[in-house]
Amino acid sequence: MVILHEYPLSMVEHLGFHRFMGTAQPLFKIPSRNTLKSDILQIYDYERAKLKSLLEKNKGRIALTTDMWTSHNQRKGFMAITAHFVDDSWTLQSRIIRFIYVPCPHTYEMLADVMMECLHDWIIEHKLSTLTVDNCSTNNAMIHFPRLKHKYSHYKNVPTEDDWVLEKEISDELDVFYQATEEFSGTKHPTTNNYLSTVCDIRDAINEWSTSTFEQIKLMASSMANKFDSYWSNFHGIMVVATILDRIYKMKVMECYFPSLYGDESSYEINKIQEVLLRMVGEYEQKSKASLKQVKLHQTELEYYLEEPIIPRVENFDILTWWKVNASKYPTLHCIARDILAIHVSTVASNSAFSTGGRFVSSHRSRLHPKTVEALMCAQSWLWSEFNDSKLERKFEASNFGEDDD
């Protein structure tokens, strides 16, 4: 209960808890706070060993997301590292593997050392596919926000009617970013396969804003377009491969958007992506130590996949289930899909840990040792994942436990 529901360790000293347990089971010996802390660390070690074994045995690769957070009351920095993978039943899984205290200063070298220590400690450096990080510092955001609040604590200019019209127009235009954020923030479904189409929709929207009748929106669009276009030179081919491995899109999205993105260079860029995909097929074949004849067969497998028609878009289409069902049909491509679809395009999974971390490192728990904080954070992630996987939560909700008979 302390781990799952974030009850304070001091609850074992509360009079109400003693009375409750005395009534429920008089023979139960309530442990001390130190014993409870020791039990938590034992649970953490046990669950950690189970997860370590699961990651080692899992056939697919592992994608990581990470973010930094500073507790309000202790001013201590913590790094959350979350592992994402598709398990043998083709379910997308996420687990917090580290919630580690990082002493100041939070330099690049310090953060890199912590990350490498995590990879070695969990023995996953050879299985790592990608590392997704936030492009802004959490610490900087927390430092600047109070200044911003102080600077604009007194407003003197009331918005005019024209200002509200402009605000409404901007709000409507920015909805495309809201939709993209909702899509990329998902942790229960793959996000890489929708990355290209979503980002291209944003680019098209920015181009439309440049013709707006509102001068402010045109200026906003110009500034966004300049920054947005600079990203395309660093656009990772794996994101496009993820789209190709979605039977709803395949090559169509690339053929549709690349001419507007790259102009006369579109054919060259498409060929680059195809080379990336062919190279990945070769790498996965080498990993399975396939013969030259088998490699040729699997090149035919790729050609066969690309020649098959795309499937119509349907609500709640589950791409992981599709690849699970068609694994025997595409023995090489399904392995690639399993690894790529486990990649997260945002750090939401790691960032969301900080809302829990804030409760674990509250003013009432400010004296908790960082190792205890990490044990609470990670063990909670692992235990809830086990409960959800075994569908205990669903069984509990379906039961009539605690309901009145009338």
Steps between C-alpha positions, in 0.01 A plus 500: 500500500785737580653435157186472288292775659778727627403481865757652737740268676389657826154343462626202704529741795153654460251429778215454251695235308583315824132497598394384154750213490420406859135460404567329165768259626605529866788255445660711227828654613534846353856558376707802593579771248854367458370148439255637245782683322704180495203309356460762226864461398461121495193528275695739276793258470268206429294681236815649347647153453178383334494797262870462423437138403200601289703761309783252448269230363289736290585452133443860394708809557441760770428871451570746781353836594649725766437834667627701798300633794583700812299451820346821637583446866843335477629671187642162400520395137368161392531330162217271389592234243217297348540187288252426221474167321254270325470175693453150360122545495546816290389737774678834534659514845654788695697471824688757705844344546672788679385797705841605611628796698745704292724735701570848370625627267281331239758522225491305175782282628318423825175404325688289245678313782168429674349371176796274423496367856132412453566319170784297651312431823197363315719332233294651218761703311509232228119504467451878493318625191446871570521758779234774502579815700320827559637799311461736796638488853253433780727680741508813286122494468459485878747784553350733239134442581503691834675790326235504231227498763663789687560701185138482384328504838314826418313545171412852392374448144161333459462309167280671241232328292746475210751339733246233596420432133871455432535280807214279380659472154839406644340250737319330210816490291705347780257211539718298262777511762258387769394203289864412431583523870211270585617249239867504602424492873347153484681230695266208433526511121784548248571856388783471247274374219293822512795735539558585132136566412440705816811715457421556132147609594656757732725623221203537264312692768794740546510560124128586507554745786747693286204616287288606799328838501642557849849646486589356841418147381707550184798608711446203731487266200819645354688449826367146538578409139864606532551287808290214368689477171832476685384172654464322167875479450513296822190294422565140604430233241371258764191719543417456132571127517246480784244659268583255220443212743147625566266330253277808503782719362789297354667703219200726434572761767863533390400527133238760594706726726861471383452699175375800700769453765801447276394617154732370229692304763194292598598198289847504655353520852255216429788286376690578821209371710472187287872441551453539877224238494705259286799550728286421804374181333861401441599575860213295639593216267859509623374491857310180422804368307292434191654359185532702179207306356285596800601864465382498140174341610447774755579770247213344309304516826550879509402534136190289562402715798540825306304366203201403712225765511463722804211418730216748562524713812267368770436625850709333772730330248767322706825493307671276757226238471528514120873425511446229761248325274721540191832409665534171314420671171771764549764332722760776459281809472302410811822503704586846366145622568513369856811705580406819317142516630634486857671836450329801660523835325451700821626488859149501649544154653804615699361845570176360644706326767569838652139551608540183705850603604362826633272306731772260612740789568239722665572728796391213728756268342785742444733286713460187288830369370529524117537121486166461680338750263628304201379172652151646553483649150629199308320236707170684453550501122583128498221388734227694320622361168475147639148563628389647169655215303323240713174695467454507877379855476224400257396208719487729802279751320268223382454361850235614749749539779397780735157553342176495699263212429201729486 
